[in-house]
Amino acid sequence: FRRVLFRSKILDGMLISNTCDYVNRENILIAPIYPFNYFKKRYKQSSYINDLKNNKIYDKFYLPGYRGNNDLVVDFPGVRCFCQQYSVLYGSSLA
């Protein structure tokens, strides 16, 4: 066996699994969510940003801000399977 060090951070996420799966199964699918400003800073090309806001970038999903919340982007290639036990340990608000 080799020891490997991974960088990790806690991110917001969107539940991709069905509600019935969340209630009845141990593992759930979660996609990471990033603030839209992250992409604005990273991709200064106006065409990419406009396409992102119009949901023309198909592996991302733009969510406009609502009731004072910031604009967000769901990153579908980042979907991961998590054990619900760990989501509870990190203070998940999924339940």
Residue, then its C-alpha position, 0 to 999 in steps of 0.5 A: f500500500r502507498r500513502v497518498l495525501f489528497r487536498s480536500k475542502i468542504l464545498d456546497g453541493m446539490l443532491i442529485s439522487n432522488t428523494c426516495d433514494y436519500v431516504n432509503r439508501e446509504n449512498i447518495l450522489i452530490a454535485p459540487i456547487y461553486p459561486f458564479n464569481y469563481f468562474k467569472k474570475r477564472y474565465k474572463q472571456s465574455s462568450y464563455i460567461n454568457d454561455l454559462k449564464n444561458n446554460k449552454i455549457y452542458d456540463k455546468f448548470y447556472l443558478p441565478g441568485y434568489r432572495g439575496n443569495n449569490d449566483l451559483v454554478v453546479d459542476f456535473p463532472g464533479v458528481r461523487c457518491f457519498c455515504q449519508q453517514y458522512s454528510v451528517l457528520y459534516g453538518s449537512s442540511l439535506a435532511 
